Amino acid sequence: MTPTRLALLSLSTVALLASGCFERGLNNWEKGQLENRTADDIGSQLEEFDAYSSGLSEIDTARGTWDNCYSGWGGCERCYVMDGDTSGGTLSMELVPTTDAPVCTQALTLNDVRYEYTIDERQWSGSWTLFSGTPGTDALWDVTWAGNHDATLIVTGSDDYDGTYDSSFVMNEASGITDGDGNVSEWSVDYDYSGYLDRDWHVTAAMDTEGTITGLVTGSEGTTCVISGVQYDVIVDCE
């Protein structure tokens, strides 16, 4: 190869890197981590729908402010506040450490590899409005929230992947239609990971009224994963 052609090739490579068009791709371990992380985080939002839906049932009875704390992730508590009436109101949730669990963390060992996941902060705020029907009979509510989830994953005991991984995400919007008894007829989520596996990821997923889930995970380097499944069975495929 002549010096001129070599120089042109080098410049082309630099241009690709600078433009973000150079895709390193995911190895099998990274694919598994991204698939599991995404499915777990979407699943956690479905748990929030259930909790808010139960709160709406209480609002229907109490007609005012409803607040309650439940056993949450890593020994911490999920504390909810809802303020309004059956026509609409505001809602919030915060993961709160307790005396017994001052840090919200869990650990799991698989094939001699230890995974320790810690949530430093998790909080949502949003609102609900009466979507259709009559409270106490056939009412449906439209629930929407946004917020942040700050977390880290520490891997130890692996051959090549020991380290600390930023697993935080920002929930741009989660929304769904619920009957107030824990049943969600449709939902959607739109959120972003910043720096997970050294990349940025944008996640969009939704379930239609037939119970079918569709969505995509789009990476900053061009990698795309397909989201599918049915309610409470989210499948993420990064092949």
Secondary structure by P-SEA (a helix, b strand, c coil): ccaaaaaaaaaaaaaaaaaccccccccaaaaaaaaaaaaaaaaaaaaaaaaaaaaaaaaaaccccccccccccccccbbbbbbcccccccccccccccccccccbbbbbcccbbbbbbbcbbbbbbcccccccccccbbbbbbbbcccccbbbbbcccccccccccccccccbbbbbbccccccccccccccccccccbbbbbbbbccccbbbbbccccccbbbbbbcccccbbbbbcc
